[in-house]
Amino acid sequence: MIAEIMKVSFKDAVDKMLSKLESWLDTIVLNIPNIIVAIIVFTLVIIISRYVNKLMKKLLTKTSLQLSMRRVIARFAAIIIVALGLFLVLGILDLGKTLNTILAGAGVLGLAVGLALQSALANTYSGIVLSYIKTIKNGDWIETNDFEGEVIDINFRATTLRQKDNNLVYIPNKLVVEGPVKNYSSTPQSRVILECGVAYGSNLRDVRSLTIKTIIDNFEIPETDEDVLFLYRGFGDSSINYEIRFWINSSSGLEVAKAKSEAMIYIKEAYDNAKIEIPFPIRTLNLGNQLDRFMPSESGDTGEESQVSQVK
């Protein structure tokens, strides 16, 4: 008896399943034209979105917006086209109820994702801000968050810098927006600062004249309020220290480093020709009578003082 009941129940379940499958198959067959149209429409939407992306980039080149900002706007335009195409496809497939369910679930899902991806969203928003402002743009040489280099890209996640050694540094956009930024490219010139020292026996006026002349003769100094600035900084342990500052027509940190290196070569050559000494560090040791134990005097005079005055 129980076996017959189970057999009947199983048969009913199979019949219901087959009936359901048949209804699904009928629905699919009836909707084949809609499915084909939906596939064609979605394919056209993808093609149109790519065309819109390229067209927006081309149109925005005529504006004063930065390259990174033009890319952001073009990407958003392409995303909007794809989203509209997706809604159109759902309408063709007669999935209005499904669309409402997706929209309702998207709100809840968006809230959960927003809470989970606060850092990523902050970087995205900061990337949009960096793309819009004109104080930082591609090609600028900047210093931020203890890194220095040329800005080569600003995307939704990070700002990419190329350093002097050609290494790439990816800094999260949030840190760039919130932290201090030093932009060397904000002006067309950069200042080179070089420190050095000369011996105490040098004629300081001659040193100053020769150093300034060496810089002017070997560098193309732009016209500024201060062409070449020479300042003595103080009396050091073994030298009189000075600082010389001059401008060059470049906003690149790498060019500043090269100019500083060349200036060192020219100044050293000029000092060698003029017999001006850049002294080594010197230490004076006064051993007093303690040296008599190791260096006995031939005259036997134990009161004679021995001294090592300079040890380089």
C-alpha positions in Angstrom: 0.0 0.0 0.0 2.7 2.4 1.0 4.7 1.5 -2.1 1.8 2.3 -4.4 1.3 5.7 -2.7 5.0 6.5 -3.2 4.8 5.4 -6.8 1.8 7.6 -7.5 3.4 10.6 -5.7 6.6 10.1 -7.7 4.7 9.9 -11.0 2.8 13.1 -10.1 6.1 14.9 -9.4 7.6 13.8 -12.7 4.5 14.9 -14.6 4.6 18.4 -12.9 8.3 18.7 -13.7 7.8 17.7 -17.4 4.9 20.1 -17.6 7.0 22.9 -16.2 9.8 22.1 -18.6 7.4 22.1 -21.5 6.1 25.5 -20.4 9.6 26.9 -20.2 10.4 25.4 -23.6 7.3 27.0 -25.1 8.3 30.3 -23.5 11.8 30.1 -25.0 10.5 29.2 -28.4 8.0 32.0 -28.4 10.7 34.5 -27.2 13.3 33.4 -29.7 12.7 36.5 -31.9 13.0 38.7 -28.8 16.2 37.0 -27.7 17.7 37.4 -31.2 16.7 41.1 -31.2 18.0 41.6 -27.7 21.4 40.1 -28.7 21.6 42.3 -31.7 20.6 45.4 -29.7 23.2 44.6 -26.9 25.9 44.1 -29.5 25.1 47.4 -31.1 25.1 49.1 -27.7 28.6 47.8 -27.0 29.8 49.1 -30.4 28.1 52.5 -29.9 29.6 52.8 -26.4 33.1 52.4 -27.8 32.4 54.9 -30.5 31.0 57.3 -28.0 34.1 56.9 -25.9 36.4 57.8 -28.8 34.1 60.6 -30.0 34.0 62.2 -26.5 37.8 62.1 -26.2 38.0 63.8 -29.6 35.5 66.5 -28.8 37.0 67.2 -25.4 40.5 67.8 -26.9 39.1 71.2 -28.0 38.5 72.1 -24.3 40.9 73.2 -21.6 40.2 70.1 -19.5 43.2 67.9 -18.5 43.8 64.6 -20.3 42.9 62.6 -17.3 39.6 64.4 -16.9 38.8 63.9 -20.6 39.3 60.2 -20.1 37.0 60.1 -17.0 34.2 61.9 -18.9 34.5 59.6 -21.9 34.4 56.5 -19.7 31.3 57.7 -17.9 29.6 58.4 -21.2 30.3 54.9 -22.4 29.1 53.4 -19.1 25.8 55.3 -19.3 25.3 54.0 -22.9 25.8 50.4 -21.8 23.4 50.9 -18.8 20.7 52.3 -21.1 21.2 49.5 -23.5 20.9 46.9 -20.7 17.5 48.4 -19.6 16.4 48.3 -23.3 17.4 44.6 -23.6 15.4 43.8 -20.4 12.4 45.6 -21.9 12.7 43.6 -25.2 12.8 40.4 -23.3 9.6 41.5 -21.4 11.4 41.2 -18.1 9.7 44.2 -16.5 9.2 42.5 -13.1 12.8 41.3 -13.2 13.9 44.8 -13.9 12.0 46.1 -10.9 13.6 43.4 -8.7 17.0 44.3 -10.0 16.5 48.0 -9.2 15.2 47.2 -5.7 18.1 44.8 -5.0 20.6 47.3 -6.5 19.7 49.8 -3.9 20.4 47.4 -1.0 23.5 46.0 -2.7 24.8 49.5 -3.4 24.5 50.4 0.2 26.4 47.3 1.3 29.1 47.7 -1.3 29.5 51.4 -0.4 30.1 50.5 3.2 32.5 47.7 2.3 34.4 49.7 -0.3 34.8 53.1 1.4 38.5 53.3 0.7 38.1 52.4 -3.0 35.3 54.8 -3.5 37.3 57.5 -1.7 40.2 56.9 -4.2 37.7 57.0 -7.1 36.3 60.3 -6.0 39.8 61.7 -5.3 40.8 60.6 -8.8 37.9 62.6 -10.3 39.0 65.6 -8.2 42.6 65.3 -9.4 41.4 65.0 -13.0 39.4 68.1 -12.7 41.8 70.5 -10.9 44.6 72.2 -12.9 47.2 72.3 -10.2 48.3 68.7 -11.0 48.3 67.3 -14.5 50.1 64.8 -16.6 53.7 65.7 -17.3 54.1 67.8 -14.0 57.0 67.0 -11.7 55.6 66.9 -8.2 56.6 65.8 -4.7 54.0 64.2 -2.4 53.9 61.7 0.4 57.7 61.5 0.4 57.8 60.6 -3.3 59.0 62.7 -6.2 58.5 62.2 -9.9 56.7 63.0 -13.1 52.9 62.5 -13.2 52.3 60.0 -16.1 48.7 58.9 -15.2 45.8 59.7 -13.0 43.1 57.0 -12.9 40.2 56.0 -10.6 42.6 54.3 -8.2 46.0 55.9 -8.0 48.3 58.6 -9.3 51.3 57.2 -11.1 54.7 58.9 -10.8 57.9 58.2 -12.8 60.9 58.8 -10.6 64.4 59.9 -11.6 65.6 56.3 -11.7 62.6 55.4 -14.1 60.8 53.4 -11.4 57.0 53.9 -11.2 55.3 54.8 -7.9 51.5 54.3 -7.5 50.1 56.6 -4.8 46.4 56.2 -3.8 44.5 59.2 -5.0 43.1 59.8 -1.5 46.6 60.4 -0.1 47.5 62.9 -2.9 44.3 64.9 -2.3 44.6 65.0 1.5 48.4 65.4 1.6 50.7 68.3 0.7 51.8 68.5 -2.9 54.8 70.4 -4.2 54.5 71.0 -7.9 57.9 71.9 -9.5 56.1 72.5 -12.8 53.9 75.3 -11.6 56.6 77.7 -12.9 58.7 77.5 -16.0 62.0 77.8 -14.1 63.5 75.9 -11.2 66.2 77.0 -8.8 69.4 75.1 -8.3 70.9 75.3 -4.8 74.5 74.2 -4.3 76.5 74.2 -1.0 80.3 74.2 -0.7 83.2 75.5 1.4 86.6 77.0 0.9 89.7 77.1 3.0 90.2 79.8 5.7 93.1 81.3 3.8 91.1 82.1 0.7 90.2 85.6 -0.4 86.4 85.5 0.1 85.7 88.3 -2.4 87.7 86.5 -5.1 85.9 83.3 -4.3 82.5 84.9 -4.7 83.4 86.7 -7.9 84.9 83.5 -9.5 82.0 81.3 -8.4 79.3 83.6 -9.8 81.3 84.1 -13.1 81.7 80.3 -13.5 77.9 79.8 -13.2 77.0 82.6 -15.6 79.5 81.4 -18.2 78.4 77.8 -18.2 74.6 78.1 -17.7 71.8 79.9 -19.6 70.4 81.9 -16.7 66.8 83.1 -17.3 66.0 86.7 -16.6 64.7 86.9 -13.0 64.9 89.3 -10.1 67.9 87.3 -8.8 70.2 86.0 -11.5 72.8 84.3 -9.3 72.7 84.6 -5.5 75.9 83.9 -3.5 75.7 83.7 0.3 78.3 82.8 2.9 76.6 80.6 5.5 79.1 80.4 8.3 82.4 79.3 9.7 82.7 75.6 9.6 85.2 73.3 11.4 87.6 73.3 8.5 86.1 75.6 5.9 84.1 78.8 5.3 80.8 77.5 3.9 78.7 79.2 1.3 75.6 78.6 -0.7 75.0 79.6 -4.3 71.6 79.7 -6.0 70.7 80.1 -9.7 67.8 79.5 -12.0 67.5 77.2 -15.0 64.8 77.0 -17.7 63.3 73.7 -16.6 60.7 72.5 -14.2 61.9 68.9 -14.0 63.5 67.6 -10.8 65.8 65.5 -13.0 67.1 68.5 -14.9 67.7 70.3 -11.6 69.8 67.4 -10.4 71.8 67.4 -13.6 72.4 71.1 -13.4 73.7 70.8 -9.8 76.0 68.0 -10.9 77.4 70.1 -13.8 77.8 73.1 -11.5 80.0 71.1 -9.1 82.2 70.1 -12.0 82.6 73.6 -13.3 83.3 75.1 -9.9 85.9 72.5 -9.0 87.7 73.1 -12.3 87.7 76.9 -11.7 89.0 76.5 -8.2 91.8 74.2 -9.3 92.9 76.7 -11.9 92.7 79.6 -9.4 94.5 77.6 -6.6 91.5 77.8 -4.4 91.3 75.0 -1.9 88.2 73.0 -1.0 89.6 71.6 2.3 89.3 68.2 3.7 87.9 67.9 7.2 90.8 68.6 9.7 91.2 67.5 13.3 93.9 69.0 15.6 95.3 66.7 18.3 97.3 68.2 21.2 99.1 65.4 23.1 101.3 67.7 25.2 103.9 66.1 27.4 102.4 62.6 26.9 104.3 62.3 23.6 107.7 62.5 25.4 107.3 58.9 26.6 107.4 57.7 23.0 109.8 60.3 21.5 112.8 60.8 23.9 114.8 64.0 23.2 118.4 63.7 22.3 119.3 66.7 24.4 117.7 65.0 27.4 115.4 68.1 28.0 112.3 66.5 29.5 110.5 69.8 29.6 110.3 70.2 25.8 106.8 70.0 24.5 105.9 67.9 21.4 102.8 68.4 19.5 101.0 67.1 16.4 99.3 70.1 15.0 97.3 68.7 12.1 96.2 65.3 11.1 94.2 65.0 7.9 
